[in-house]
């Protein structure tokens, strides 16, 4: 579920508490979090709703002037169900602090090495090679980096997300860069020749 920056700012202020989307099936679940530029937006509820029951108050809670404005903005293509999504606050994205944790303890390093080993069971050295490539070529498009590794772009992006979850990489407008933690992990990889 994508949220515009103006919507995110409204959520942060507390002005926006709802969203409405037409989906074949929901892309978010109640009780989960949606990572965004302002932090993790908590999803309180995701319920199918009849368009006729949307009120002006619902529309204002979704950031619209009135019901008509909201309805005009909703997708109408295909046979999709309308859902009402309630937001339940914002939490800090713990990856931000993790990215800055560049002082890797032995336990941190062993945990990362074990994760790489598990992920690399079918292609030894693959995840360290992603770190090296991003370290050597920050701000280079994912398609170019994927081609250099000989993998499909979608797979490459999914694999970089795994590294991002560990606080090792940061996404940029174009491409990626290593976080301070990622740079420290890359140095450990060099020391251990992995």
C-alpha positions in Angstrom: 0.0 0.0 0.0 1.5 3.3 -1.1 0.8 6.5 0.7 1.5 10.0 -0.7 3.8 12.2 1.3 1.0 14.6 2.0 -1.0 11.7 3.4 1.9 10.6 5.6 2.2 14.1 7.0 -1.5 14.1 7.8 -1.1 10.8 9.6 1.8 12.2 11.5 -0.2 15.2 12.6 -3.2 13.0 13.5 -5.5 14.6 10.9 -5.6 11.5 8.7 -6.9 8.3 10.4 -8.4 6.4 7.5 -7.7 5.4 3.9 -9.9 3.8 1.3 -8.7 1.5 -1.4 -10.2 -0.8 -4.1 -8.3 -4.1 -4.2 -8.9 -7.6 -5.5 -7.5 -8.6 -2.1 -6.1 -6.4 0.7 -2.4 -5.6 0.5 -2.2 -4.8 4.3 -3.5 -6.7 7.3 -4.9 -5.5 10.6 -2.3 -5.5 13.4 0.7 -5.1 11.1 2.9 -2.1 10.3 3.5 -0.4 7.0 7.1 1.0 6.6 7.0 4.5 5.3 9.2 7.6 5.1 7.8 8.8 8.5 8.2 5.5 10.3 6.1 2.4 10.7 2.4 3.3 10.3 0.3 0.8 12.3 -2.7 -0.7 10.6 -5.6 -0.9 13.0 -8.3 -2.5 10.8 -8.9 -3.4 7.2 -12.6 -3.9 6.4 -14.7 -4.2 3.3 -17.2 -1.4 3.0 -20.1 -0.4 0.8 -19.3 2.9 -1.0 -22.8 4.1 -0.2 -22.0 4.0 3.6 -19.0 6.4 3.4 -19.8 9.7 5.2 -18.3 13.1 4.9 -16.7 12.5 8.3 -15.0 9.4 6.9 -13.8 11.4 3.9 -12.3 14.1 6.1 -10.6 11.4 8.3 -9.0 10.2 5.0 -7.8 13.7 4.1 -10.5 14.8 1.7 -12.8 17.8 1.9 -15.9 15.7 1.5 -17.3 12.3 0.4 -17.6 13.4 -3.3 -13.9 14.2 -3.4 -13.0 10.9 -2.0 -15.3 8.9 -4.3 -13.9 10.8 -7.3 -10.4 9.8 -6.3 -11.1 6.1 -5.9 -10.1 3.6 -8.6 -13.0 2.2 -10.5 -11.3 -0.3 -12.8 -12.2 -4.0 -12.7 -14.1 -6.0 -10.2 -12.5 -4.8 -6.9 -13.7 -4.6 -3.4 -13.7 -1.3 -1.5 -11.8 -1.4 1.8 -11.6 1.0 4.7 -8.2 1.0 6.3 -7.8 2.5 9.8 -4.5 3.8 11.0 -3.4 3.2 14.6 -0.4 5.4 15.1 3.2 5.5 14.1 6.2 3.7 15.5 9.9 4.3 14.9 11.5 2.2 12.2 14.1 0.2 14.1 16.2 -0.3 10.9 17.2 3.4 11.1 19.0 2.9 14.4 20.4 -0.4 13.3 22.0 1.1 10.2 24.0 3.5 12.4 25.3 0.7 14.7 28.6 0.3 12.9 30.5 -1.2 15.9 29.9 -4.9 15.2 30.5 -7.1 18.2 31.7 -10.7 17.7 28.2 -11.8 18.3 26.8 -9.4 15.8 29.3 -10.5 13.2 28.7 -14.2 13.8 24.9 -13.7 13.5 25.4 -11.9 10.2 27.9 -14.5 8.9 25.4 -17.3 9.9 22.6 -15.4 8.0 24.7 -15.1 4.9 25.7 -18.7 5.1 22.0 -19.8 5.4 20.9 -17.5 2.5 23.9 -18.5 0.4 23.3 -22.2 0.6 22.5 -22.5 -3.1 24.9 -19.8 -4.3 27.9 -19.4 -1.9 29.1 -15.8 -1.6 26.1 -14.2 -3.3 24.9 -11.9 -0.5 28.5 -10.7 0.3 28.9 -10.0 -3.4 25.8 -7.8 -3.2 27.3 -5.8 -0.4 30.6 -5.5 -2.2 28.8 -4.3 -5.4 26.7 -1.7 -3.6 29.9 -0.5 -1.7 31.7 -0.1 -5.0 28.8 1.4 -6.9 26.5 3.5 -4.7 23.6 5.3 -6.4 23.6 2.9 -9.4 20.2 1.6 -10.6 19.1 -1.9 -9.4 18.8 -3.1 -13.0 22.5 -2.3 -13.7 23.6 -4.0 -10.5 21.5 -7.0 -11.1 22.9 -7.4 -14.6 26.5 -7.2 -13.2 25.6 -10.1 -10.8 23.8 -12.0 -13.5 20.4 -12.1 -11.8 17.0 -10.8 -12.6 16.2 -7.3 -11.3 13.2 -8.4 -9.2 15.3 -11.1 -7.4 18.1 -8.6 -6.8 15.7 -6.0 -5.3 14.2 -8.7 -3.0 17.6 -9.8 -1.9 18.7 -6.2 -1.2 15.6 -5.8 1.0 16.9 -8.7 3.1 20.1 -6.8 3.6 18.1 -3.7 4.4 16.2 -5.6 7.1 19.6 -6.3 8.7 20.4 -2.5 8.6 23.2 -3.1 6.0 21.9 -1.0 3.1 19.9 2.1 2.4 17.6 2.7 -0.5 18.2 6.0 -2.5 16.1 7.7 -5.2 18.4 5.8 -7.6 20.1 2.7 -6.3 21.5 2.0 -2.9 24.4 2.7 -0.6 25.9 0.9 2.4 24.9 2.0 5.8 27.6 2.5 8.4 26.7 -1.0 9.7 26.9 -2.3 6.1 30.4 -0.8 5.7 31.5 -2.4 8.9 30.1 -5.8 7.7 31.9 -5.4 4.4 35.2 -4.8 6.3 34.6 -7.9 8.3 33.9 -9.8 5.1 37.3 -8.6 3.8 39.0 -9.7 7.1 37.5 -13.1 6.9 37.8 -13.4 3.1 34.2 -14.3 2.6 
